[in-house]
Amino acid sequence: MINKNFKSFKVTYNGKTTIYDKPTRILDIVGNDKNLIYAYVNGRVRELTFILNRDTNLETKTLDDSEGIRIYQTSLRFVAAMAMKKIRPELNVRFSYNVSRSIFIQVTNKGVTVDRLLVEKLQREMRNIVDADLPFHRTKISVEEAEELYKRLGYKDKLEILKYRPEPTVHVYECDGYENYMYGYMVPSSGYLKNFIIRPYSPGMLLQYPRSETKGEIPEFKDAPMFGKALKASHNWAKLTNLDSVAHINSYIEKGHIVELINIAEAKHYQMLSELGQRILEDSEDIRLICIAGPSSSGKTTFANRLRTELMSRGLNAIRLSIDDYYLPRELAPRDEHGNFDLESIYALDIELFNKNMLDLINGEEVELPRFDFKLGKRVNGRKLKVAANQPIIIEGIHALNEQLTSYIPKHQKYKIYIAPQAQINIDDHNPISLTDLRLLRRIVRDKKYRNASAQETMAMWPSVRAGEFKWIYDTQEEADYVFNSLLSYELAVMKKHALPLLLEFDYLSEFFPLAERLIRMLKYFLDMDEEWVPSNSLLREFIGGSCFEDV
């Protein structure tokens, strides 16, 4: 029956405006083109099954888009969990981010070996589901109904986090009788998910999927043993300390064990610093240059200061030098494909001068170091420096592990450290927290605190920052002698009160609203935690303020 009171509405799509007399799905407007992953509806992210009933500016997105990749990946995890339930219903799986920009699938049942036959069987079942092009049906149920559903399905992990959900309702997806909730938007049906690869990766398997930085294609697989070991160690430690999920972290806070939670996480950093100090001490006759690199907001500055203190406690009076002082004059800096100065490039640095200065210092010569004056946009004369034979030099920056930067120094005289938060925290078993989102939150909070930059300014810069990381950092991480996990398990509970007000400022018409909305969805599950007991030398202080290293 037609509602006589319903007013017709206009939809503008691909430059064409059409009038509709009844509520209409986006799919029925854009067609069944499976290259289209989601849509912007008046600036807001919507699934293609969303029903329009008012004037709309409609824009569709593909896998060239990072949000499109996220929706694709969320849907693919749903299908992987669904396929495992069909072939081995007694097995439970946990997803986490891993090497080569892929998802690690771990079977959590004790005594179960993930062999080649299980991998092949899972891939075959996923292909069957994709080929069948089964629709994903989204329904809204109350939290009480979700609780009953999760109990019936045996989703203990989802029950644990459900009590922290602030909304009174939950969206559940159903496909061919299988039900799950993935904390994110989905594609309309399984047929959209044709591009994926599953490979054995002991003790589990890896699920590869398209990435926006490779223009919607699956990246070539590149193993990263150092990175992989660090992720495994992070997971094992989180499991050991019961800090592997949001619900478990919240449990510490709920019980009033905040100081204990902070101290456990900080003790892990002290442990790694002590291990590093001992390794460097044992080889101190050879090690002259300590190189620290990592992606944006990894905590490089605080870490370098703390490592220097650790070495001093062992009789090694290390000194720190800034790679930033070796920037070329601004007019000589390389430009990116858009014609802007590319300050992320290693060629924005005077590589030759840096090599010469490091070699001369290591050889015991006095060197007049440059100092880059950012107001003038050029180098000026800095301090004169001479280092003793037992004084290692600490350098930190995104290019510190790049051999070009230190090619004059023999490899045995360098100790390379890669630092990044290796987050192995899940909302539930099927929904890992993004390492990249964690770093972005750190940067948003820090930029506001120290640069008075809005969250919008930080988000606008983030794609170019990420492009620089893919181009210059990730290929060098396997050069590291040590991987330092800069994650603090409690940090998002503390960061929440700093970040939420900045994220809530976005108007839904902003191009960054979908990103802000996604970060809010992640933060809302963490209980608030005061920063009173966060130590002044904590790596977290680099972002929220109050660091004892601020004037160092």
JODAUR-V335647 format. One record per residue. N is the residue number from 1. RES is the residue in one small letter. SS is DSSP state (alpha for helix, beta for strand, coil for the rest). Layout:
n,res,ss
N,RES,SS
N,RES,SS
This chain:
n,res,ss
1,m,coil
2,i,coil
3,n,coil
4,k,coil
5,n,coil
6,f,coil
7,k,coil
8,s,coil
9,f,beta
10,k,beta
11,v,beta
12,t,beta
13,y,beta
14,n,coil
15,g,coil
16,k,beta
17,t,beta
18,t,beta
19,i,beta
20,y,beta
21,d,coil
22,k,coil
23,p,coil
24,t,beta
25,r,beta
26,i,alpha
27,l,alpha
28,d,alpha
29,i,alpha
30,v,alpha
31,g,coil
32,n,coil
33,d,coil
34,k,coil
35,n,coil
36,l,coil
37,i,coil
38,y,beta
39,a,beta
40,y,beta
41,v,beta
42,n,coil
43,g,coil
44,r,beta
45,v,beta
46,r,beta
47,e,coil
48,l,coil
49,t,coil
50,f,coil
51,i,beta
52,l,beta
53,n,coil
54,r,coil
55,d,coil
56,t,beta
57,n,beta
58,l,beta
59,e,beta
60,t,beta
61,k,beta
62,t,coil
63,l,coil
64,d,coil
65,d,coil
66,s,alpha
67,e,alpha
68,g,alpha
69,i,alpha
70,r,alpha
71,i,alpha
72,y,alpha
73,q,alpha
74,t,alpha
75,s,alpha
76,l,alpha
77,r,alpha
78,f,alpha
79,v,alpha
80,a,alpha
81,a,alpha
82,m,alpha
83,a,alpha
84,m,alpha
85,k,alpha
86,k,alpha
87,i,alpha
88,r,coil
89,p,coil
90,e,coil
91,l,coil
92,n,coil
93,v,beta
94,r,beta
95,f,beta
96,s,beta
97,y,beta
98,n,beta
99,v,alpha
100,s,alpha
101,r,alpha
102,s,beta
103,i,beta
104,f,beta
105,i,beta
106,q,beta
107,v,beta
108,t,coil
109,n,coil
110,k,coil
111,g,coil
112,v,coil
113,t,coil
114,v,coil
115,d,coil
116,r,alpha
117,l,alpha
118,l,alpha
119,v,alpha
120,e,alpha
121,k,alpha
122,l,alpha
123,q,alpha
124,r,alpha
125,e,alpha
126,m,alpha
127,r,alpha
128,n,alpha
129,i,alpha
130,v,alpha
131,d,alpha
132,a,alpha
133,d,coil
134,l,coil
135,p,beta
136,f,coil
137,h,beta
138,r,beta
139,t,beta
140,k,beta
141,i,beta
142,s,beta
143,v,alpha
144,e,alpha
145,e,alpha
146,a,alpha
147,e,alpha
148,e,alpha
149,l,alpha
150,y,alpha
151,k,alpha
152,r,alpha
153,l,alpha
154,g,coil
155,y,coil
156,k,alpha
157,d,alpha
158,k,alpha
159,l,alpha
160,e,alpha
161,i,alpha
162,l,alpha
163,k,coil
164,y,coil
165,r,coil
166,p,coil
167,e,coil
168,p,coil
169,t,beta
170,v,beta
171,h,beta
172,v,beta
173,y,beta
174,e,beta
175,c,beta
176,d,coil
177,g,coil
178,y,beta
179,e,beta
180,n,beta
181,y,coil
182,m,coil
183,y,coil
184,g,coil
185,y,coil
186,m,coil
187,v,coil
188,p,coil
189,s,beta
190,s,alpha
191,g,alpha
192,y,alpha
193,l,coil
194,k,coil
195,n,coil
196,f,beta
197,i,beta
198,i,beta
199,r,beta
200,p,beta
201,y,beta
202,s,coil
203,p,coil
204,g,beta
205,m,beta
206,l,beta
207,l,beta
208,q,beta
209,y,beta
210,p,beta
211,r,beta
212,s,alpha
213,e,alpha
214,t,alpha
215,k,coil
216,g,coil
217,e,beta
218,i,beta
219,p,coil
220,e,coil
221,f,coil
222,k,coil
223,d,coil
224,a,coil
225,p,alpha
226,m,alpha
227,f,alpha
228,g,alpha
229,k,alpha
230,a,alpha
231,l,alpha
232,k,alpha
233,a,alpha
234,s,alpha
235,h,alpha
236,n,alpha
237,w,alpha
238,a,alpha
239,k,alpha
240,l,alpha
241,t,coil
242,n,coil
243,l,coil
244,d,coil
245,s,beta
246,v,alpha
247,a,alpha
248,h,alpha
249,i,alpha
250,n,alpha
251,s,alpha
252,y,alpha
253,i,alpha
254,e,alpha
255,k,coil
256,g,coil
257,h,coil
258,i,alpha
259,v,alpha
260,e,alpha
261,l,alpha
262,i,alpha
263,n,alpha
264,i,alpha
265,a,alpha
266,e,alpha
267,a,alpha
268,k,alpha
269,h,alpha
270,y,alpha
271,q,alpha
272,m,alpha
273,l,alpha
274,s,alpha
275,e,alpha
276,l,alpha
277,g,alpha
278,q,alpha
279,r,alpha
280,i,alpha
281,l,alpha
282,e,alpha
283,d,coil
284,s,coil
285,e,coil
286,d,coil
287,i,coil
288,r,coil
289,l,beta
290,i,beta
291,c,beta
292,i,beta
293,a,beta
294,g,coil
295,p,coil
296,s,coil
297,s,coil
298,s,coil
299,g,coil
300,k,alpha
301,t,alpha
302,t,alpha
303,f,alpha
304,a,alpha
305,n,alpha
306,r,alpha
307,l,alpha
308,r,alpha
309,t,alpha
310,e,alpha
311,l,alpha
312,m,alpha
313,s,coil
314,r,coil
315,g,coil
316,l,coil
317,n,coil
318,a,coil
319,i,beta
320,r,beta
321,l,beta
322,s,beta
323,i,alpha
324,d,alpha
325,d,alpha
326,y,alpha
327,y,beta
328,l,coil
329,p,coil
330,r,alpha
331,e,alpha
332,l,alpha
333,a,coil
334,p,coil
335,r,beta
336,d,coil
337,e,coil
338,h,coil
339,g,coil
340,n,coil
341,f,beta
342,d,coil
343,l,coil
344,e,coil
345,s,coil
346,i,alpha
347,y,alpha
348,a,alpha
349,l,beta
350,d,coil
351,i,alpha
352,e,alpha
353,l,alpha
354,f,alpha
355,n,alpha
356,k,alpha
357,n,alpha
358,m,alpha
359,l,alpha
360,d,alpha
361,l,alpha
362,i,alpha
363,n,coil
364,g,coil
365,e,coil
366,e,coil
367,v,beta
368,e,beta
369,l,beta
370,p,beta
371,r,beta
372,f,beta
373,d,beta
374,f,coil
375,k,coil
376,l,coil
377,g,coil
378,k,beta
379,r,beta
380,v,beta
381,n,beta
382,g,beta
383,r,beta
384,k,beta
385,l,beta
386,k,coil
387,v,coil
388,a,coil
389,a,coil
390,n,coil
391,q,coil
392,p,coil
393,i,beta
394,i,beta
395,i,beta
396,e,beta
397,g,coil
398,i,coil
399,h,coil
400,a,coil
401,l,coil
402,n,coil
403,e,alpha
404,q,alpha
405,l,alpha
406,t,alpha
407,s,coil
408,y,coil
409,i,coil
410,p,coil
411,k,alpha
412,h,alpha
413,q,alpha
414,k,beta
415,y,beta
416,k,beta
417,i,beta
418,y,beta
419,i,beta
420,a,beta
421,p,coil
422,q,coil
423,a,coil
424,q,coil
425,i,coil
426,n,beta
427,i,beta
428,d,beta
429,d,coil
430,h,coil
431,n,beta
432,p,beta
433,i,coil
434,s,coil
435,l,alpha
436,t,alpha
437,d,alpha
438,l,alpha
439,r,alpha
440,l,alpha
441,l,alpha
442,r,alpha
443,r,alpha
444,i,alpha
445,v,alpha
446,r,alpha
447,d,alpha
448,k,alpha
449,k,alpha
450,y,alpha
451,r,alpha
452,n,coil
453,a,coil
454,s,coil
455,a,alpha
456,q,alpha
457,e,alpha
458,t,alpha
459,m,alpha
460,a,alpha
461,m,alpha
462,w,alpha
463,p,alpha
464,s,alpha
465,v,alpha
466,r,alpha
467,a,alpha
468,g,alpha
469,e,alpha
470,f,alpha
471,k,alpha
472,w,alpha
473,i,coil
474,y,alpha
475,d,alpha
476,t,alpha
477,q,alpha
478,e,alpha
479,e,alpha
480,a,coil
481,d,coil
482,y,beta
483,v,beta
484,f,beta
485,n,beta
486,s,coil
487,l,coil
488,l,coil
489,s,coil
490,y,coil
491,e,alpha
492,l,alpha
493,a,alpha
494,v,alpha
495,m,alpha
496,k,alpha
497,k,alpha
498,h,alpha
499,a,alpha
500,l,alpha
501,p,alpha
502,l,alpha
503,l,alpha
504,l,coil
505,e,coil
506,f,coil
507,d,coil
508,y,coil
509,l,coil
510,s,coil
511,e,coil
512,f,coil
513,f,alpha
514,p,alpha
515,l,alpha
516,a,alpha
517,e,alpha
518,r,alpha
519,l,alpha
520,i,alpha
521,r,alpha
522,m,alpha
523,l,alpha
524,k,coil
525,y,coil
526,f,coil
527,l,coil
528,d,coil
529,m,coil
530,d,coil
531,e,coil
532,e,coil
533,w,coil
534,v,coil
535,p,coil
536,s,coil
537,n,coil
538,s,coil
539,l,coil
540,l,coil
541,r,alpha
542,e,alpha
543,f,alpha
544,i,alpha
545,g,coil
546,g,coil
547,s,coil
548,c,coil
549,f,coil
550,e,coil
551,d,coil
552,v,coil
